[in-house]
Amino acid sequence: MTYTYDKATLTWFEKIFEEYKSLHNKTHITKVLQT
């Protein structure tokens, strides 16, 4: 099955994904520092 995304949708998804990764990384770093 093939999925096609227009530029706006892809940009929105990438933005959310980058923010999620950034948040996850900060959380992970915080946990490591607290250990």
HTML snippet that shows the backbone in 3Dmol.js (N, CA, C, O; Angstrom):
<script src="https://3Dmol.org/build/3Dmol-min.js"></script>
<div id="view" style="width:600px;height:400px;position:relative"></div>
<script>
const pdb = `
ATOM      1  N   MET A   1       0.854  -1.199   0.000  1.00  0.00           N
ATOM      2  CA  MET A   1       0.000   0.000   0.000  1.00  0.00           C
ATOM      3  C   MET A   1       0.890   1.250   0.000  1.00  0.00           C
ATOM      4  O   MET A   1       1.895   1.304   0.708  1.00  0.00           O
ATOM      5  N   THR A   2       0.522   2.215  -0.773  1.00  0.00           N
ATOM      6  CA  THR A   2       1.341   3.419  -0.881  1.00  0.00           C
ATOM      7  C   THR A   2       0.617   4.612  -0.277  1.00  0.00           C
ATOM      8  O   THR A   2      -0.554   4.865  -0.559  1.00  0.00           O
ATOM      9  N   TYR A   3       1.334   5.323   0.544  1.00  0.00           N
ATOM     10  CA  TYR A   3       0.757   6.525   1.146  1.00  0.00           C
ATOM     11  C   TYR A   3       1.435   7.750   0.555  1.00  0.00           C
ATOM     12  O   TYR A   3       2.658   7.796   0.428  1.00  0.00           O
ATOM     13  N   THR A   4       0.642   8.726   0.202  1.00  0.00           N
ATOM     14  CA  THR A   4       1.212   9.966  -0.311  1.00  0.00           C
ATOM     15  C   THR A   4       0.804  11.109   0.608  1.00  0.00           C
ATOM     16  O   THR A   4      -0.343  11.194   1.049  1.00  0.00           O
ATOM     17  N   TYR A   5       1.748  11.969   0.884  1.00  0.00           N
ATOM     18  CA  TYR A   5       1.475  13.118   1.739  1.00  0.00           C
ATOM     19  C   TYR A   5       1.794  14.379   0.959  1.00  0.00           C
ATOM     20  O   TYR A   5       2.769  14.431   0.209  1.00  0.00           O
ATOM     21  N   ASP A   6       0.971  15.385   1.140  1.00  0.00           N
ATOM     22  CA  ASP A   6       1.326  16.653   0.520  1.00  0.00           C
ATOM     23  C   ASP A   6       2.391  17.328   1.388  1.00  0.00           C
ATOM     24  O   ASP A   6       2.651  16.899   2.513  1.00  0.00           O
ATOM     25  N   LYS A   7       2.987  18.362   0.865  1.00  0.00           N
ATOM     26  CA  LYS A   7       4.113  19.014   1.538  1.00  0.00           C
ATOM     27  C   LYS A   7       3.729  19.513   2.930  1.00  0.00           C
ATOM     28  O   LYS A   7       4.512  19.391   3.872  1.00  0.00           O
ATOM     29  N   ALA A   8       2.542  20.068   3.061  1.00  0.00           N
ATOM     30  CA  ALA A   8       2.118  20.628   4.340  1.00  0.00           C
ATOM     31  C   ALA A   8       1.999  19.541   5.404  1.00  0.00           C
ATOM     32  O   ALA A   8       2.428  19.727   6.543  1.00  0.00           O
ATOM     33  N   THR A   9       1.418  18.413   5.025  1.00  0.00           N
ATOM     34  CA  THR A   9       1.243  17.327   5.978  1.00  0.00           C
ATOM     35  C   THR A   9       2.590  16.772   6.411  1.00  0.00           C
ATOM     36  O   THR A   9       2.806  16.511   7.594  1.00  0.00           O
ATOM     37  N   LEU A  10       3.485  16.592   5.467  1.00  0.00           N
ATOM     38  CA  LEU A  10       4.804  16.064   5.775  1.00  0.00           C
ATOM     39  C   LEU A  10       5.562  17.023   6.690  1.00  0.00           C
ATOM     40  O   LEU A  10       6.210  16.600   7.647  1.00  0.00           O
ATOM     41  N   THR A  11       5.473  18.304   6.388  1.00  0.00           N
ATOM     42  CA  THR A  11       6.143  19.301   7.209  1.00  0.00           C
ATOM     43  C   THR A  11       5.589  19.279   8.627  1.00  0.00           C
ATOM     44  O   THR A  11       6.350  19.332   9.593  1.00  0.00           O
ATOM     45  N   TRP A  12       4.262  19.201   8.758  1.00  0.00           N
ATOM     46  CA  TRP A  12       3.619  19.153  10.072  1.00  0.00           C
ATOM     47  C   TRP A  12       4.072  17.919  10.836  1.00  0.00           C
ATOM     48  O   TRP A  12       4.393  18.001  12.021  1.00  0.00           O
ATOM     49  N   PHE A  13       4.097  16.786  10.165  1.00  0.00           N
ATOM     50  CA  PHE A  13       4.504  15.543  10.812  1.00  0.00           C
ATOM     51  C   PHE A  13       5.956  15.616  11.263  1.00  0.00           C
ATOM     52  O   PHE A  13       6.289  15.212  12.377  1.00  0.00           O
ATOM     53  N   GLU A  14       6.812  16.130  10.398  1.00  0.00           N
ATOM     54  CA  GLU A  14       8.225  16.243  10.751  1.00  0.00           C
ATOM     55  C   GLU A  14       8.410  17.170  11.947  1.00  0.00           C
ATOM     56  O   GLU A  14       9.234  16.907  12.822  1.00  0.00           O
ATOM     57  N   LYS A  15       7.639  18.259  11.979  1.00  0.00           N
ATOM     58  CA  LYS A  15       7.739  19.217  13.084  1.00  0.00           C
ATOM     59  C   LYS A  15       7.343  18.555  14.398  1.00  0.00           C
ATOM     60  O   LYS A  15       8.043  18.691  15.402  1.00  0.00           O
ATOM     61  N   ILE A  16       6.223  17.840  14.392  1.00  0.00           N
ATOM     62  CA  ILE A  16       5.765  17.148  15.593  1.00  0.00           C
ATOM     63  C   ILE A  16       6.770  16.081  16.010  1.00  0.00           C
ATOM     64  O   ILE A  16       7.080  15.935  17.192  1.00  0.00           O
ATOM     65  N   PHE A  17       7.275  15.340  15.029  1.00  0.00           N
ATOM     66  CA  PHE A  17       8.213  14.264  15.322  1.00  0.00           C
ATOM     67  C   PHE A  17       9.503  14.805  15.927  1.00  0.00           C
ATOM     68  O   PHE A  17      10.037  14.232  16.877  1.00  0.00           O
ATOM     69  N   GLU A  18      10.001  15.906  15.377  1.00  0.00           N
ATOM     70  CA  GLU A  18      11.219  16.514  15.915  1.00  0.00           C
ATOM     71  C   GLU A  18      10.987  17.007  17.337  1.00  0.00           C
ATOM     72  O   GLU A  18      11.855  16.846  18.195  1.00  0.00           O
ATOM     73  N   GLU A  19       9.827  17.605  17.596  1.00  0.00           N
ATOM     74  CA  GLU A  19       9.514  18.078  18.942  1.00  0.00           C
ATOM     75  C   GLU A  19       9.409  16.911  19.907  1.00  0.00           C
ATOM     76  O   GLU A  19       9.852  17.008  21.052  1.00  0.00           O
ATOM     77  N   TYR A  20       8.822  15.801  19.451  1.00  0.00           N
ATOM     78  CA  TYR A  20       8.698  14.614  20.287  1.00  0.00           C
ATOM     79  C   TYR A  20      10.078  14.056  20.621  1.00  0.00           C
ATOM     80  O   TYR A  20      10.358  13.718  21.771  1.00  0.00           O
ATOM     81  N   LYS A  21      10.935  13.961  19.607  1.00  0.00           N
ATOM     82  CA  LYS A  21      12.290  13.445  19.840  1.00  0.00           C
ATOM     83  C   LYS A  21      13.039  14.354  20.805  1.00  0.00           C
ATOM     84  O   LYS A  21      13.741  13.879  21.697  1.00  0.00           O
ATOM     85  N   SER A  22      12.888  15.658  20.623  1.00  0.00           N
ATOM     86  CA  SER A  22      13.568  16.616  21.487  1.00  0.00           C
ATOM     87  C   SER A  22      13.096  16.460  22.929  1.00  0.00           C
ATOM     88  O   SER A  22      13.906  16.441  23.856  1.00  0.00           O
ATOM     89  N   LEU A  23      11.796  16.350  23.110  1.00  0.00           N
ATOM     90  CA  LEU A  23      11.230  16.183  24.445  1.00  0.00           C
ATOM     91  C   LEU A  23      11.699  14.872  25.055  1.00  0.00           C
ATOM     92  O   LEU A  23      12.060  14.830  26.231  1.00  0.00           O
ATOM     93  N   HIS A  24      11.699  13.811  24.277  1.00  0.00           N
ATOM     94  CA  HIS A  24      12.126  12.502  24.754  1.00  0.00           C
ATOM     95  C   HIS A  24      13.598  12.539  25.159  1.00  0.00           C
ATOM     96  O   HIS A  24      13.977  11.986  26.192  1.00  0.00           O
ATOM     97  N   ASN A  25      14.413  13.184  24.354  1.00  0.00           N
ATOM     98  CA  ASN A  25      15.839  13.271  24.666  1.00  0.00           C
ATOM     99  C   ASN A  25      16.075  14.049  25.952  1.00  0.00           C
ATOM    100  O   ASN A  25      16.900  13.646  26.772  1.00  0.00           O
ATOM    101  N   LYS A  26      15.365  15.157  26.141  1.00  0.00           N
ATOM    102  CA  LYS A  26      15.509  15.947  27.362  1.00  0.00           C
ATOM    103  C   LYS A  26      15.091  15.126  28.574  1.00  0.00           C
ATOM    104  O   LYS A  26      15.751  15.162  29.612  1.00  0.00           O
ATOM    105  N   THR A  27      13.995  14.387  28.441  1.00  0.00           N
ATOM    106  CA  THR A  27      13.508  13.558  29.538  1.00  0.00           C
ATOM    107  C   THR A  27      14.528  12.485  29.872  1.00  0.00           C
ATOM    108  O   THR A  27      14.801  12.228  31.044  1.00  0.00           O
ATOM    109  N   HIS A  28      15.087  11.860  28.856  1.00  0.00           N
ATOM    110  CA  HIS A  28      16.071  10.796  29.051  1.00  0.00           C
ATOM    111  C   HIS A  28      17.319  11.349  29.740  1.00  0.00           C
ATOM    112  O   HIS A  28      17.845  10.738  30.670  1.00  0.00           O
ATOM    113  N   ILE A  29      17.781  12.499  29.280  1.00  0.00           N
ATOM    114  CA  ILE A  29      18.969  13.123  29.870  1.00  0.00           C
ATOM    115  C   ILE A  29      18.700  13.460  31.334  1.00  0.00           C
ATOM    116  O   ILE A  29      19.561  13.249  32.187  1.00  0.00           O
ATOM    117  N   THR A  30      17.516  13.981  31.626  1.00  0.00           N
ATOM    118  CA  THR A  30      17.159  14.329  32.995  1.00  0.00           C
ATOM    119  C   THR A  30      17.187  13.098  33.883  1.00  0.00           C
ATOM    120  O   THR A  30      17.702  13.151  35.001  1.00  0.00           O
ATOM    121  N   LYS A  31      16.640  11.990  33.399  1.00  0.00           N
ATOM    122  CA  LYS A  31      16.637  10.748  34.170  1.00  0.00           C
ATOM    123  C   LYS A  31      18.060  10.272  34.439  1.00  0.00           C
ATOM    124  O   LYS A  31      18.372   9.818  35.540  1.00  0.00           O
ATOM    125  N   VAL A  32      18.914  10.377  33.434  1.00  0.00           N
ATOM    126  CA  VAL A  32      20.307   9.946  33.591  1.00  0.00           C
ATOM    127  C   VAL A  32      21.010  10.809  34.637  1.00  0.00           C
ATOM    128  O   VAL A  32      21.758  10.297  35.469  1.00  0.00           O
ATOM    129  N   LEU A  33      20.770  12.111  34.591  1.00  0.00           N
ATOM    130  CA  LEU A  33      21.413  13.014  35.542  1.00  0.00           C
ATOM    131  C   LEU A  33      20.918  12.774  36.967  1.00  0.00           C
ATOM    132  O   LEU A  33      21.669  12.960  37.924  1.00  0.00           O
ATOM    133  N   GLN A  34      19.672  12.367  37.110  1.00  0.00           N
ATOM    134  CA  GLN A  34      19.105  12.136  38.440  1.00  0.00           C
ATOM    135  C   GLN A  34      19.563  10.817  39.044  1.00  0.00           C
ATOM    136  O   GLN A  34      19.465  10.631  40.257  1.00  0.00           O
ATOM    137  N   THR A  35      20.055   9.912  38.233  1.00  0.00           N
ATOM    138  CA  THR A  35      20.450   8.600  38.725  1.00  0.00           C
ATOM    139  C   THR A  35      21.642   8.714  39.659  1.00  0.00           C
ATOM    140  O   THR A  35      22.120   7.705  40.176  1.00  0.00           O
TER     141      THR A  35
END
`;
const viewer = $3Dmol.createViewer("view");
viewer.addModel(pdb, "pdb");
viewer.setStyle({}, {cartoon: {color: "spectrum"}});
viewer.zoomTo();
viewer.render();
</script>
